[in-house]
Structure formats: C-alpha cells, structure tokens
C-alpha cells in the first residue's frame, strides 16, 4: 500500500493509524477486520492505482464476492467452472469462466455443496463417500494453483478446527488474487461414478464501483 498515505487509508476506511508505524501496520492492525477483509487489505497495494484512488474518493467500495458455478457430475469428473459456460441465474454468475472487467478478487475460501437430484436443487445433501474420496484442482490462466487436493477438506467434523465453519467451506491459508478476465477452471475427479450435482462458491473480497 505504498501508493496511499496514512491519511488516505483512514479516509478510505481501509485501516487505523497508530502513531507513525507505517502503512502496512495500519492495515494489519485494523480494528474489527474479518479474516477475509484483512487478507484483502494486505493485498490492496496490488490493485491498479485507479482502483485505489476510487476507494479513497468514495467512488468504489470493498465488498463480499461470492462467485458461484453449478454442474452435474459426469462419470468420475465434474467441471464446475469452464470457459465455455455463459452466465445464467441460478447456475453460474461467472461468465465464460472469467471475472468481469475491473473485477479483482482476493480468493480467501472455496465452498462446495452437493445435490443428489437436480442442477437447480437446494444443495443441502450430505456428501457421498466416493465424493469425500475425490480430488479437486483450480486453474488460473491455464496454470494449476491447486492440484490433487483432497475433497475431504470441504467436510466438517473430520478436521476438529473446522467444526465451527459453514458446511463445505475450505479456508485458504494462502489466498489467491484473481485479476479481471483471468480464465478460471475448477474441476473435481472422483474414484468412482457418483450421480448428482455440485455447486462451488469462490468466497472472498472484491471492489465495486459506484
């Protein structure tokens, strides 16, 4: 955040200054900041200067950003975010596998839910055993940033420290910054065929202009 002065951080609501400790400490010590918000603030200096200035001038705001996509399991594979799938209400708000123009996302968590019967179902069903034994991968711009990750990490109860989080949520220890128009692909590979449908949410923080 070297592009912003301490005063500008305060005006933009991005942090609290304590003495002259510097910009990074002002961000990291923000009172009451949630985990996702802190992760975004630690990376706000990576945003284009125009977006930083829009935040300062109150022409933009930090916002929650739950992007989602839905797809059937086909055989032993589910391709939830694809470049060939256009935006459709209830199915996906990611248009052709890319975020919108000027939409920067700090990805802090991934959530996956299962429905046994319909692509437009309630997605409140328990995970089948063979889904729990599956692996998932995430590609950004054709490069894998997560590969052969155990699906079981989305499951509550198996890891004791996850019992208080929403069902199906995997919190990233190493958040990813996804820039506008970056191709995104999210796939799940199963050991055996499972009949059903999956919905994935990319949870994080973004900036919306006014």
N, C-alpha and C positions, 0 to 999 in steps of 0.2 A: 504493500500500500504506500510506497514511497511517493507516488504521484499526488497523494492527498495530504493536506496539512492536518494537524490535530484539530484545529477549529472546524475544518470541513468535515472531518469524521463525526464530530459532535452534531453539527447541523444536519448531516445526512442520517443521523440516528444509527450510525454504524459502530459506535463504541463510546466509552467513557474515558476521559483523560484523567490520569492520576499523576500529578507532578509533571515532570518532563521525561518520563520513562521512554517515550517514543511511540511511533505509530503501531508497531506490532503488539506491544504490550497493551495499548489502548484497546485494540481489537480483542485480544485474548482474555482480557480481564473484564469484558463486558458483563455487566450485572444481569443475571437472569436469562442469559442467552441459552437456547436449547442446543443440544449436540449438533443437529443439522445446521442451525444458524451459525454456530461457531465455525464449523467446517467451511461454510460459505465465506464467512468474513476473513478467515485465514487465506482465502484464495481470491479475494476481490481484486487484489492488485493485478491478477492475470486477465481481468476484463479489459476490453478496449477503453481508452480514455474517454471516448464519447459516452459510454455507459456509466463510467464512474462519475462524470460530470452531471449526467442526467439524474443520478441518485442524489447528488449534492443539491441540485437545483429543483428537487422535488418534481421532476418530470418522469420519474421511474420509481419503483418500489421493489423491495425484496419480497418474494412470495413463495409459498409452498408450491411444489411442482410434481404432482403425481401423474406421470405419464403411464399409459397402460396399453396392453395389447392382449388379444384373445385368439386362441387357435385350437383346433382338435389335435389329439394325439393320433398320428398316422403310423400304425405299426409300432415300431420301437423308437419313434422320434417325433418331437413336437418343435416346430419352427414358429415361435411366437412373434418375433419382430423380424419382418422381411422387407426388402427394398421394393417388392412388387405389390405390397398391400396398401391401398389408399386409406385415408382416414374415414372412419364410419362410426357414428354414435353407438356406443354400447359394445363395439368390437375393438376399436383402437383409436386413440387420439394422436397417434404418431403417423404422419402422412408419408407413405412410401419409405418407411424406415429411417426418417430423418426428422430432427427437430426443426421448428420454424426459423425463419430469418431473424437474426439478432436474439435468438433464444439460447442463452448459455445456461447449462445445468451443472450444478455440483451434485453428483450422484452419491448419496450417503447410505442408501439402503435399497434392497430388492425384495419385493414380496411376491409370492406365488400362491395361488389358490386353485382348487380343483372342483370340477362339477362332473358328475358321472353321466349326465343325460343330455345337456344342451349347451350350445355355444353362447346362448343368452340366458343361462341359468343363474341361480343365486350364488353359486361358488362358495358354498359353506360345507361341502362334503369332506370327510376325512381322507387323508392320503392313502391310497392302496400301497401294499407292501412293496410291489415292484417299482412304484414311483419313488418310494423312500430310498430305494437302492439305485436310483438313476444318477446321472451326472449332468451338469449344466455348463454352458460356456457363453461368454459375452464377447462379441467382436465390435471394435470401433474402427471405422475406416479400413476394414479388411484385416485388422490385426487383433489377435486374441489377447484380451486383457484379463480374462478369467478362463481357465481351461481345466476340464476334468474335475470340476468342483463337485463335492458330494451334495446331492439334493437334500439329504437328511438334515443339513444345517438349517433348512427352512422350517424344520419341525420343532414345535415347542415341547419341552419336557425332557428331551434327550440330553441337552446341554443345560445344566442347572441354572446358569446365569441368564438363560433366555426365558425363564418361566413368566416373567412379567411383561414381555413384549407382545405386540399383536401377533396372532397366529400367522404363520407362513412368512414372517419377516426375517431377512438376513441383513444384519448391520455390517457395513463395510468398515474394516479397520483402516483401509487405505482408500478413501473416497476418490472418485474419478471425475475430472472435469470434461464435460462433453460440449464441444463447440457447435454453433449452428450449422445445419446442413451436413453434419458428420454422419455417414452411414452407420446404422446400428443393427446388429443381429443378435438375437438371443435364442438359443437352442437348448433342448433337453434330450438326452439319449437314455433310453431305458433298457434294462437287461432282458425284459420280456414285454410282449404286447399288452397294453392296458387300454381299455375302452374308456373314453372320456375327453374332457376339455380342460384347458389350463388358461389362467389369466395371470399375467405378470404386470407388476407395477414398478416403475422406476421412481423411487422416492428421493426427494432432495429439495434443493432450493434454486430458484431462478430469479430473473429480473423482468418485471413487466413495465412497459412504458405507458404513460397516460395519454 
